[in-house]
Amino acid sequence: MESTTLFEQLVSEYSQKDGVAPGKMMSSPALQYRGKVFAFFHKGAMTFKLGKKFDPSAFGLQHWSYLSPFKNKPPMQAWVVVEEPEKEQWPYLTELALAFIQK
């Protein structure tokens, strides 16, 4: 399945949940819970707010990085960018990100 299609499927599925709606993050399509973004799609990758304690390597992720939108600031370690080669993990990570933001 193409990554854009998978993201659109996740938006459709999660928009049915209480408090979840489509949104925008840095001009990219996103999922938000009560106005707070917890996942977004940008340049074929998905970014998830999982918190600073989340360890991507412990989940076996290999194609990931921390979100680094600013040239002169360190990466945002609460946000994990997961590249398309691991898109099969996106549904599970979306669920984790929603649970994280609901805390």
CYANA upper distance limits for C-alpha pairs under 8 A (distance plus 0.5 A):
  1 MET  CA      5 THR  CA      7.23
  1 MET  CA      6 LEU  CA      7.04
  2 GLU  CA      6 LEU  CA      6.81
  3 SER  CA      7 PHE  CA      6.70
  3 SER  CA     44 GLY  CA      6.72
  3 SER  CA     45 ALA  CA      8.16
  3 SER  CA     84 GLU  CA      7.03
  3 SER  CA     87 LYS  CA      7.44
  4 THR  CA      8 GLU  CA      6.71
  4 THR  CA     44 GLY  CA      7.48
  5 THR  CA      9 GLN  CA      6.61
  6 LEU  CA     10 LEU  CA      6.77
  7 PHE  CA     11 VAL  CA      6.76
  7 PHE  CA     41 PHE  CA      7.50
  8 GLU  CA     12 SER  CA      6.66
  9 GLN  CA     13 GLU  CA      6.63
 10 LEU  CA     14 TYR  CA      6.39
 10 LEU  CA     91 PRO  CA      7.44
 11 VAL  CA     15 SER  CA      6.25
 11 VAL  CA     21 ALA  CA      8.26
 11 VAL  CA     22 PRO  CA      6.96
 11 VAL  CA     30 ALA  CA      8.41
 11 VAL  CA     31 LEU  CA      7.00
 12 SER  CA     16 GLN  CA      7.52
 13 GLU  CA     17 LYS  CA      8.18
 14 TYR  CA     20 VAL  CA      6.85
 14 TYR  CA     21 ALA  CA      7.93
 14 TYR  CA     31 LEU  CA      8.38
 15 SER  CA     20 VAL  CA      5.70
 15 SER  CA     21 ALA  CA      5.40
 15 SER  CA     22 PRO  CA      7.19
 15 SER  CA     31 LEU  CA      8.49
 16 GLN  CA     20 VAL  CA      7.69
 19 GLY  CA     33 TYR  CA      5.83
 19 GLY  CA     34 ARG  CA      5.68
 20 VAL  CA     31 LEU  CA      7.44
 20 VAL  CA     32 GLN  CA      6.07
 20 VAL  CA     33 TYR  CA      4.94
 20 VAL  CA     34 ARG  CA      6.89
 21 ALA  CA     31 LEU  CA      6.43
 21 ALA  CA     32 GLN  CA      5.96
 21 ALA  CA     33 TYR  CA      7.02
 21 ALA  CA     34 ARG  CA      8.29
 22 PRO  CA     29 PRO  CA      7.75
 22 PRO  CA     30 ALA  CA      6.25
 22 PRO  CA     31 LEU  CA      5.23
 22 PRO  CA     32 GLN  CA      6.59
 23 GLY  CA     29 PRO  CA      6.52
 23 GLY  CA     30 ALA  CA      5.27
 23 GLY  CA     31 LEU  CA      5.99
 23 GLY  CA     32 GLN  CA      6.42
 23 GLY  CA     37 VAL  CA      7.78
 24 LYS  CA     28 SER  CA      5.86
 24 LYS  CA     29 PRO  CA      5.30
 24 LYS  CA     30 ALA  CA      5.37
 24 LYS  CA     31 LEU  CA      8.01
 24 LYS  CA     37 VAL  CA      8.21
 24 LYS  CA     40 PHE  CA      8.09
 25 MET  CA     29 PRO  CA      6.99
 25 MET  CA     30 ALA  CA      6.45
 25 MET  CA     37 VAL  CA      7.51
 25 MET  CA     40 PHE  CA      7.09
 28 SER  CA     40 PHE  CA      7.14
 28 SER  CA     41 PHE  CA      6.66
 28 SER  CA     42 HIS  CA      6.38
 29 PRO  CA     40 PHE  CA      6.30
 29 PRO  CA     41 PHE  CA      6.29
 29 PRO  CA     42 HIS  CA      8.08
 30 ALA  CA     37 VAL  CA      7.11
 30 ALA  CA     38 PHE  CA      8.19
 30 ALA  CA     39 ALA  CA      6.19
 30 ALA  CA     40 PHE  CA      4.44
 30 ALA  CA     41 PHE  CA      6.74
 31 LEU  CA     37 VAL  CA      6.20
 31 LEU  CA     38 PHE  CA      6.59
 31 LEU  CA     39 ALA  CA      5.83
 31 LEU  CA     40 PHE  CA      6.62
 32 GLN  CA     36 LYS  CA      5.49
 32 GLN  CA     37 VAL  CA      4.47
 32 GLN  CA     38 PHE  CA      6.10
 32 GLN  CA     39 ALA  CA      7.65
 33 TYR  CA     37 VAL  CA      6.82
 33 TYR  CA     38 PHE  CA      7.50
 33 TYR  CA     98 LEU  CA      7.80
 33 TYR  CA    101 ILE  CA      7.84
 33 TYR  CA    102 GLN  CA      8.11
 36 LYS  CA    101 ILE  CA      8.20
 37 VAL  CA     49 LYS  CA      8.42
 38 PHE  CA     48 PHE  CA      6.33
 38 PHE  CA     49 LYS  CA      5.57
 38 PHE  CA     94 THR  CA      8.36
 38 PHE  CA     97 ALA  CA      6.19
 38 PHE  CA     98 LEU  CA      6.67
 38 PHE  CA    101 ILE  CA      6.95
 39 ALA  CA     46 MET  CA      7.40
 39 ALA  CA     47 THR  CA      5.96
 39 ALA  CA     48 PHE  CA      4.93
 39 ALA  CA     49 LYS  CA      6.76
 39 ALA  CA     94 THR  CA      7.14
 39 ALA  CA     97 ALA  CA      7.43
 40 PHE  CA     46 MET  CA      6.14
 40 PHE  CA     47 THR  CA      5.82
 40 PHE  CA     48 PHE  CA      7.29
 41 PHE  CA     45 ALA  CA      6.31
 41 PHE  CA     46 MET  CA      5.04
 41 PHE  CA     47 THR  CA      6.89
 42 HIS  CA     46 MET  CA      6.79
 42 HIS  CA     47 THR  CA      8.15
 44 GLY  CA     83 GLU  CA      7.55
 44 GLY  CA     84 GLU  CA      6.59
 45 ALA  CA     81 VAL  CA      7.14
 45 ALA  CA     82 VAL  CA      6.28
 45 ALA  CA     83 GLU  CA      5.03
 45 ALA  CA     84 GLU  CA      5.86
 46 MET  CA     81 VAL  CA      6.23
 46 MET  CA     82 VAL  CA      5.94
 46 MET  CA     83 GLU  CA      7.10
 46 MET  CA     84 GLU  CA      8.23
 46 MET  CA     90 TRP  CA      7.76
 47 THR  CA     67 LEU  CA      7.95
 47 THR  CA     79 TRP  CA      6.98
 47 THR  CA     80 VAL  CA      5.92
 47 THR  CA     81 VAL  CA      4.65
 47 THR  CA     82 VAL  CA      6.58
 48 PHE  CA     79 TRP  CA      5.96
 48 PHE  CA     80 VAL  CA      5.80
 48 PHE  CA     81 VAL  CA      6.98
 48 PHE  CA     82 VAL  CA      8.42
 48 PHE  CA     93 LEU  CA      7.52
 48 PHE  CA     94 THR  CA      7.34
 48 PHE  CA     97 ALA  CA      6.39
 49 LYS  CA     78 ALA  CA      6.20
 49 LYS  CA     79 TRP  CA      4.95
 49 LYS  CA     80 VAL  CA      7.00
 49 LYS  CA     97 ALA  CA      5.93
 49 LYS  CA    100 PHE  CA      7.99
 49 LYS  CA    101 ILE  CA      8.06
 50 LEU  CA     54 PHE  CA      6.47
 50 LEU  CA     78 ALA  CA      6.19
 50 LEU  CA     79 TRP  CA      6.54
 50 LEU  CA     80 VAL  CA      7.44
 50 LEU  CA     96 LEU  CA      7.40
 50 LEU  CA     97 ALA  CA      5.65
 50 LEU  CA    100 PHE  CA      6.59
 51 GLY  CA     77 GLN  CA      7.61
 51 GLY  CA     78 ALA  CA      4.46
 51 GLY  CA     79 TRP  CA      7.16
 51 GLY  CA    100 PHE  CA      7.78
 52 LYS  CA     77 GLN  CA      5.85
 52 LYS  CA     78 ALA  CA      4.89
 52 LYS  CA     79 TRP  CA      8.29
 53 LYS  CA     78 ALA  CA      8.27
 54 PHE  CA     78 ALA  CA      8.23
 55 ASP  CA     59 PHE  CA      7.46
 56 PRO  CA     60 GLY  CA      7.18
 56 PRO  CA     61 LEU  CA      5.99
 56 PRO  CA     62 GLN  CA      8.46
 56 PRO  CA     64 TRP  CA      8.04
 56 PRO  CA     80 VAL  CA      8.33
 57 SER  CA     61 LEU  CA      5.82
 57 SER  CA     62 GLN  CA      7.42
 61 LEU  CA     82 VAL  CA      8.45
 61 LEU  CA     86 GLU  CA      7.90
 62 GLN  CA     86 GLU  CA      8.49
 63 HIS  CA     82 VAL  CA      6.56
 63 HIS  CA     83 GLU  CA      5.95
 63 HIS  CA     85 PRO  CA      7.42
 63 HIS  CA     86 GLU  CA      7.21
 64 TRP  CA     80 VAL  CA      7.26
 64 TRP  CA     81 VAL  CA      5.85
 64 TRP  CA     82 VAL  CA      5.00
 64 TRP  CA     83 GLU  CA      6.40
 65 SER  CA     80 VAL  CA      6.39
 65 SER  CA     81 VAL  CA      5.72
 65 SER  CA     82 VAL  CA      7.37
 66 TYR  CA     75 PRO  CA      6.24
 66 TYR  CA     76 MET  CA      6.52
 66 TYR  CA     77 GLN  CA      6.01
 66 TYR  CA     78 ALA  CA      8.19
 66 TYR  CA     79 TRP  CA      6.33
 66 TYR  CA     80 VAL  CA      5.22
 66 TYR  CA     81 VAL  CA      6.28
 67 LEU  CA     75 PRO  CA      6.03
 67 LEU  CA     76 MET  CA      5.81
 67 LEU  CA     77 GLN  CA      7.47
 67 LEU  CA     79 TRP  CA      6.02
 67 LEU  CA     80 VAL  CA      6.42
 67 LEU  CA     81 VAL  CA      6.45
 68 SER  CA     73 LYS  CA      8.31
 68 SER  CA     74 PRO  CA      7.31
 68 SER  CA     75 PRO  CA      4.76
 68 SER  CA     76 MET  CA      6.55
 69 PRO  CA     75 PRO  CA      7.92
 70 PHE  CA     74 PRO  CA      8.02
 70 PHE  CA     75 PRO  CA      8.26
 82 VAL  CA     86 GLU  CA      7.24
 82 VAL  CA     87 LYS  CA      7.95
 82 VAL  CA     90 TRP  CA      8.29
 83 GLU  CA     87 LYS  CA      7.37
 86 GLU  CA     90 TRP  CA      7.89
 89 GLN  CA     93 LEU  CA      6.63
 90 TRP  CA     94 THR  CA      6.41
 91 PRO  CA     95 GLU  CA      6.94
 92 TYR  CA     96 LEU  CA      6.88
 93 LEU  CA     97 ALA  CA      6.53
 94 THR  CA     98 LEU  CA      6.68
 95 GLU  CA     99 ALA  CA      6.73
 96 LEU  CA    100 PHE  CA      6.59
 97 ALA  CA    101 ILE  CA      6.72
 98 LEU  CA    102 GLN  CA      6.66
 99 ALA  CA    103 LYS  CA      7.17
